[in-house]
Amino acid sequence: MIQRWIFDSPDPAAPVKSGDPLKTIAIRLPPSAKGKGIWARRYREINDWEHFLAGNGFKIVKLFLNLSKEEQRIRFLRRLDLPDKNWKFSAADARERKYWDDYQAAFSEMLSNTSTGWAPWYVIPADHKWFARACVSAVLAYTLMEIDPHYPKVDAAKRKDLAETKALLEAEAPKGAAPDPFEAGLAAEAGQQEDGPESKQARKQRERMAKIRAKAAKA
């Protein structure tokens, strides 16, 4: 099951509790950036930035791959047991496992405060890679269907400009060279098929070029 975290009214202004699991992350910040409400400010800035992007036409999709503690242990052991996977292993990651509950609390707080209607988080179970990939694909496919992208349309003015540009490029051909090697190649391929059926690619290219020239001539 894909869990979509959306909070219509996130409350990033809530005070940071004492013993906050995110507290240790703030240690490396300069003194001027620390203080009461640091995480409320950070969450607000993240939401504002994503809101700005969404307002300018960007579609934001955030995926959180949620791995269980036992599955992480197994994957660490695999990286240790297989020599060609040793490079992936970090002893620091293994040591951090003792703070597992703190990390889960930090993840939960982050998700709760930065999942919005314009930039939702999708929490995906990741113990089984095939399932995680299927879920990610489903989210991305759904998002693309919402966007409904199309190739830009080429109007008559643009086609005329294309024809003129093509003529300029053909005029720059070195002496003895084909004005348009690509078109010449298609013509040669079509000639080779005189005794047989024309290849599908050659036919489509020939028809496409004929349409472009016909529309350019009418413009």
DOGU-325760 format. One record per residue (C-alpha): residue number from 0; residue in three letters; x, y, z. Coordinates in Angstrom, 3 decimals, always signed. Each point is the difference from the previous one (the first is absolute). Example, Ala and Ser with C-alpha at 12.3 -4.5 7.8 and 13.67 -1.06 7.14 Angstrom:
<nodes>
{0, ALA, {+12.300, -4.500, +7.800}}
{1, SER, {+1.370, +3.440, -0.660}}
</nodes>
This chain:
<nodes>
{0, MET, {+0.000, +0.000, +0.000}}
{1, ILE, {+1.283, +3.456, -0.917}}
{2, GLN, {-0.635, +2.448, +2.774}}
{3, ARG, {-0.405, +3.593, -1.126}}
{4, TRP, {+0.668, +2.516, +2.716}}
{5, ILE, {-1.984, +3.166, -0.622}}
{6, PHE, {-0.799, +2.501, +2.700}}
{7, ASP, {-2.288, +2.792, -1.167}}
{8, SER, {+1.127, +2.243, +2.833}}
{9, PRO, {+3.486, -0.997, +1.150}}
{10, ASP, {+1.006, +1.688, +3.207}}
{11, PRO, {+3.695, +0.855, -0.441}}
{12, ALA, {-0.406, +2.710, +2.639}}
{13, ALA, {-0.342, -2.594, +2.753}}
{14, PRO, {+2.792, +0.340, +2.574}}
{15, VAL, {+2.883, -2.452, -0.152}}
{16, LYS, {-0.231, -2.404, +2.900}}
{17, SER, {+2.877, -0.586, +2.345}}
{18, GLY, {+1.909, -3.139, -0.867}}
{19, ASP, {-0.890, +0.475, -3.656}}
{20, PRO, {+1.654, -2.824, -2.019}}
{21, LEU, {+0.940, +2.608, -2.600}}
{22, LYS, {+1.867, +2.040, +2.571}}
{23, THR, {+3.361, -1.617, -0.698}}
{24, ILE, {-0.198, +0.969, -3.688}}
{25, ALA, {-0.065, +3.673, +0.953}}
{26, ILE, {+3.345, -0.219, +1.804}}
{27, ARG, {+1.944, +0.762, -3.194}}
{28, LEU, {-1.975, +3.154, -0.745}}
{29, PRO, {+1.550, +3.395, +0.756}}
{30, PRO, {-1.157, +1.619, +3.260}}
{31, SER, {-2.047, +2.585, -1.885}}
{32, ALA, {-2.115, -2.760, -1.545}}
{33, LYS, {-0.725, -1.760, +3.273}}
{34, GLY, {-2.552, +0.814, +2.623}}
{35, LYS, {-3.573, -0.654, +0.997}}
{36, GLY, {-2.237, -1.070, -2.846}}
{37, ILE, {+2.819, -0.958, -2.362}}
{38, TRP, {-1.870, -2.953, -1.455}}
{39, ALA, {-3.278, +1.883, -0.263}}
{40, ARG, {+1.892, +2.550, -2.083}}
{41, ARG, {+1.694, -2.654, -2.104}}
{42, TYR, {-3.285, -1.761, -0.754}}
{43, ARG, {-1.661, +3.307, -0.871}}
{44, GLU, {+2.835, +0.898, -2.374}}
{45, ILE, {-0.175, -3.401, -1.698}}
{46, ASN, {-3.772, +0.291, -0.462}}
{47, ASP, {+0.287, +3.580, -1.262}}
{48, TRP, {+2.686, -0.951, -2.521}}
{49, GLU, {-1.992, -2.955, -1.302}}
{50, HIS, {-3.138, +2.164, -0.139}}
{51, PHE, {+1.928, +2.523, -2.099}}
{52, LEU, {+1.115, -2.745, -2.397}}
{53, ALA, {-3.517, -1.444, -0.275}}
{54, GLY, {-1.386, +3.473, -0.660}}
{55, ASN, {+2.409, +0.330, -2.918}}
{56, GLY, {-1.125, -3.203, -1.667}}
{57, PHE, {+2.281, -2.610, +1.536}}
{58, LYS, {-1.552, -3.313, +1.025}}
{59, ILE, {+1.632, -1.180, +3.222}}
{60, VAL, {-0.048, -3.679, +0.968}}
{61, LYS, {+1.873, -1.180, +3.093}}
{62, LEU, {+0.638, -3.691, +0.613}}
{63, PHE, {+1.052, -1.415, +3.366}}
{64, LEU, {+1.249, -3.597, -0.185}}
{65, ASN, {-0.828, -1.489, +3.382}}
{66, LEU, {+2.307, -2.890, +0.946}}
{67, SER, {-0.562, -2.174, +3.068}}
{68, LYS, {+2.744, -0.421, +2.591}}
{69, GLU, {+0.336, -3.728, -0.693}}
{70, GLU, {+0.240, +0.488, -3.761}}
{71, GLN, {+2.683, +2.638, +0.516}}
{72, ARG, {+1.958, -2.468, +2.166}}
{73, ILE, {-0.219, -2.657, -2.717}}
{74, ARG, {+1.143, +2.416, -2.710}}
{75, PHE, {+2.958, +1.125, +2.108}}
{76, LEU, {+1.060, -3.626, +0.456}}
{77, ARG, {-0.316, -0.595, -3.719}}
{78, ARG, {+2.342, +2.891, -0.676}}
{79, LEU, {+2.467, -1.508, +2.438}}
{80, ASP, {-0.248, -3.547, -1.336}}
{81, LEU, {+0.335, +0.879, -3.705}}
{82, PRO, {+3.439, +1.458, -0.867}}
{83, ASP, {-1.348, +1.891, -2.999}}
{84, LYS, {-2.497, +1.736, +2.302}}
{85, ASN, {+2.487, +0.998, +2.708}}
{86, TRP, {+0.380, +3.483, -1.468}}
{87, LYS, {-3.645, +0.688, +0.859}}
{88, PHE, {+0.431, -0.745, +3.680}}
{89, SER, {+0.529, +2.684, +2.617}}
{90, ALA, {+0.791, -0.999, +3.568}}
{91, ALA, {-1.425, +3.343, +1.120}}
{92, ASP, {-3.410, -0.988, -1.377}}
{93, ALA, {+0.077, -3.223, +2.000}}
{94, ARG, {+0.917, +1.853, +3.178}}
{95, GLU, {-2.853, +2.422, -0.514}}
{96, ARG, {-2.487, -2.880, +0.288}}
{97, LYS, {-0.052, +0.467, +3.774}}
{98, TYR, {-1.810, +3.280, -0.644}}
{99, TRP, {-2.623, -1.674, -2.185}}
{100, ASP, {-2.986, +1.219, +2.026}}
{101, ASP, {+1.347, +3.555, +0.005}}
{102, TYR, {+0.388, -0.086, -3.759}}
{103, GLN, {-3.545, -1.314, -0.453}}
{104, ALA, {-1.324, +2.819, +2.175}}
{105, ALA, {+2.001, +2.520, -2.038}}
{106, PHE, {-1.298, -1.442, -3.280}}
{107, SER, {-3.580, +0.096, +1.270}}
{108, GLU, {+0.305, +3.626, +1.107}}
{109, MET, {+1.580, +1.020, -3.289}}
{110, LEU, {-2.692, -1.746, -2.047}}
{111, SER, {-2.785, +1.494, +2.092}}
{112, ASN, {+1.322, +3.528, -0.348}}
{113, THR, {+1.072, +0.010, -3.645}}
{114, SER, {-2.732, -1.992, -1.739}}
{115, THR, {-2.447, +2.407, -1.611}}
{116, GLY, {-2.647, +0.012, -2.700}}
{117, TRP, {+2.442, +1.586, -2.445}}
{118, ALA, {+2.974, -2.196, +0.945}}
{119, PRO, {-1.174, -3.289, +1.545}}
{120, TRP, {+2.204, -2.713, +1.399}}
{121, TYR, {-0.603, -3.592, -1.105}}
{122, VAL, {+1.215, -2.519, +2.594}}
{123, ILE, {+0.850, -3.241, -1.798}}
{124, PRO, {+0.760, -3.342, +1.705}}
{125, ALA, {+3.476, -0.896, -1.255}}
{126, ASP, {+0.833, -3.405, +1.513}}
{127, HIS, {-0.680, -1.626, -3.373}}
{128, LYS, {+1.700, +1.843, -2.842}}
{129, TRP, {-2.395, -1.273, -2.667}}
{130, PHE, {-2.970, +1.320, +1.970}}
{131, ALA, {+1.667, +3.335, +0.741}}
{132, ARG, {+0.825, +0.475, -3.684}}
{133, ALA, {-3.563, -0.851, -0.988}}
{134, CYS, {-1.328, +2.570, +2.479}}
{135, VAL, {+2.411, +2.680, -1.183}}
{136, SER, {-0.981, -0.711, -3.601}}
{137, ALA, {-3.690, +0.261, +0.909}}
{138, VAL, {+0.477, +3.374, +1.695}}
{139, LEU, {+2.016, +1.389, -2.910}}
{140, ALA, {-2.437, -1.369, -2.581}}
{141, TYR, {-2.955, +1.520, +1.842}}
{142, THR, {+1.813, +3.340, +0.227}}
{143, LEU, {+0.790, -0.041, -3.722}}
{144, MET, {-3.649, -0.716, -0.778}}
{145, GLU, {-0.944, +3.046, +2.077}}
{146, ILE, {+2.525, +2.147, -1.874}}
{147, ASP, {-1.087, -1.475, -3.372}}
{148, PRO, {+3.117, +1.127, -1.918}}
{149, HIS, {-0.054, +0.476, -3.773}}
{150, TYR, {+2.575, +0.851, -2.626}}
{151, PRO, {-0.107, +3.703, -0.961}}
{152, LYS, {-2.046, +0.680, -3.127}}
{153, VAL, {+1.792, +1.425, -3.035}}
{154, ASP, {-2.104, +2.659, -1.717}}
{155, ALA, {+0.263, +1.230, -3.587}}
{156, ALA, {+2.347, +2.858, +0.881}}
{157, LYS, {+2.333, -2.379, +1.761}}
{158, ARG, {-0.041, -2.437, -2.923}}
{159, LYS, {+0.864, +2.813, -2.384}}
{160, ASP, {+2.891, +0.960, +2.249}}
{161, LEU, {+1.155, -3.639, +0.038}}
{162, ALA, {-0.030, -0.165, -3.788}}
{163, GLU, {+1.980, +3.249, -0.289}}
{164, THR, {+2.533, -1.190, +2.566}}
{165, LYS, {+0.345, -3.304, -1.840}}
{166, ALA, {+0.727, +1.869, -3.237}}
{167, LEU, {+2.703, +2.067, +1.730}}
{168, LEU, {+1.661, -3.098, +1.425}}
{169, GLU, {-0.119, -1.783, -3.340}}
{170, ALA, {+1.654, +3.024, -1.642}}
{171, GLU, {+2.938, -0.355, +2.403}}
{172, ALA, {+0.798, -3.531, -1.195}}
{173, PRO, {+3.643, -0.412, -1.163}}
{174, LYS, {+0.591, -0.414, -3.712}}
{175, GLY, {-0.794, -3.546, -1.083}}
{176, ALA, {-1.888, -0.824, +3.219}}
{177, ALA, {-3.680, -0.762, +0.135}}
{178, PRO, {-2.007, +3.067, +1.115}}
{179, ASP, {-1.878, -2.212, +2.475}}
{180, PRO, {+1.837, -3.270, +0.707}}
{181, PHE, {-2.818, -1.296, +2.149}}
{182, GLU, {-2.613, +0.515, -2.686}}
{183, ALA, {+2.405, -1.440, -2.574}}
{184, GLY, {+0.384, -3.082, +2.156}}
{185, LEU, {-3.755, -0.441, +0.166}}
{186, ALA, {-0.260, +0.385, -3.760}}
{187, ALA, {+2.741, -2.575, -0.517}}
{188, GLU, {-1.741, -2.399, +2.349}}
{189, ALA, {-3.263, +0.509, -1.871}}
{190, GLY, {+1.807, -0.634, -3.301}}
{191, GLN, {+1.366, -3.266, +1.300}}
{192, GLN, {-3.563, -1.068, +0.713}}
{193, GLU, {-1.286, +0.628, -3.529}}
{194, ASP, {-0.328, -3.698, -0.680}}
{195, GLY, {-1.619, -0.601, +3.357}}
{196, PRO, {-2.162, +1.758, +2.580}}
{197, GLU, {+1.307, +3.311, +1.314}}
{198, SER, {+1.191, -0.165, +3.598}}
{199, LYS, {-2.418, +1.426, +2.552}}
{200, GLN, {+2.552, +2.493, +1.318}}
{201, ALA, {+0.957, +1.240, -3.476}}
{202, ARG, {-3.653, +0.413, -0.964}}
{203, LYS, {-0.850, +1.928, +3.153}}
{204, GLN, {+2.992, +2.302, -0.417}}
{205, ARG, {-0.778, +0.610, -3.668}}
{206, GLU, {-3.643, +0.760, +0.752}}
{207, ARG, {+0.923, +2.282, +2.896}}
{208, MET, {+2.439, +2.013, -2.144}}
{209, ALA, {-2.551, +0.242, -2.804}}
{210, LYS, {-2.620, +1.403, +2.415}}
{211, ILE, {+2.446, +2.540, +1.419}}
{212, ARG, {+0.927, +1.274, -3.459}}
{213, ALA, {-3.616, +0.100, -1.145}}
{214, LYS, {-1.087, +2.067, +3.012}}
{215, ALA, {+3.022, +2.282, -0.336}}
{216, ALA, {-0.876, +0.622, -3.642}}
{217, LYS, {-3.581, +0.968, +0.887}}
{218, ALA, {+1.063, +2.347, +2.808}}
</nodes>
